[in-house]
């Protein structure tokens, strides 16, 4: 990157032997802009789940919320589930660390080390634009806070009589990678990584989910659930999905079409068991080993407030109780015309 790296880590008494169902708040100092953070968890499962939750062991992190105060407002730059974060990064980076990959989609009684990466500077966007997305904590009047909420026993084990158990609690470490920015008034760009839940109680074609505005989307991850305890493709037989605005179709696909592109973008061998029923719409590259040097292909949702125009995700759905999509959105805010090669 443009600037020298500075790495450190945080572990305090509140982050050792953390019980299931606990929320831990981790203040982060404002010494240098943040490139990325890795939440590392070590724990041992001593009791198998009677009925596995649909997201397996990675559901032990129910949510990660990174909140900042930029002097004008308090906002969440990250608000996502642990499983959503791992699935998103698996598609964006094309890989995860070896210990996390060895544990995901399992929930058996054994020792686990899971690491949940949060990238501020988007790993698909090359410099100099990539450095614009550093989190500029040096400009904030208050320390950012990462809030980590661990799942309860009942959330890990959806049986009426849960048997899932963790011995001695969970140990956490927060690894922080910073960049020493030595340029006055460096042009930082705001961004957001969030996960939204959309229920589909009824079967029907052309069911619509509004894409939140404003912002320019680098990607959307769709995570399918067919019941409270199972993942699956909720697309009706022979159905498809599309993104459209004012009747103009911007993209149209079947979920298995996205799966082919996603698999071709991996740098590790995909297995049938890994992150099933998870599909990524990449608005940057859709290619393996390729970085985006400019932002001409992002999905632009910067719609004039009073125009009446909206952008929608539209699909043919087999609905039902607890049928839903969890949609992970990464978007960049502001006027990006100077970050696009074609004006």
Secondary structure, 3 states (H helix, E strand, C coil): CCCEEEEEEECCHHHCCECCCCEEEEEECCCCEEEEEEEEEEEEEEECCCCECCCHHHHHEEEEEEEEECCCCEEEEEEECHHHHHHHHHHHHCCCCHHHHHHCCCCCCCEEEEEEEEECCCCCECCCHHHHCCECHHHCCCCEEEEEEECCHHHHECCCCCCCEEEEEEEEEEEEEEEECCCCCCCCCCEEEEEEEEECCCCEEEEEEECCCCCEEEEEEEEEEEECCEECCCECCCCCEEEEECCEEEEEECHHHHHHHHHHCCCCCCCCCCCCCEEEEECCCCCCCCCECCCCCCEECCCCCCCCCCEEEEEEECCCCCCEEEEEEEEECCCCHHHCCCC
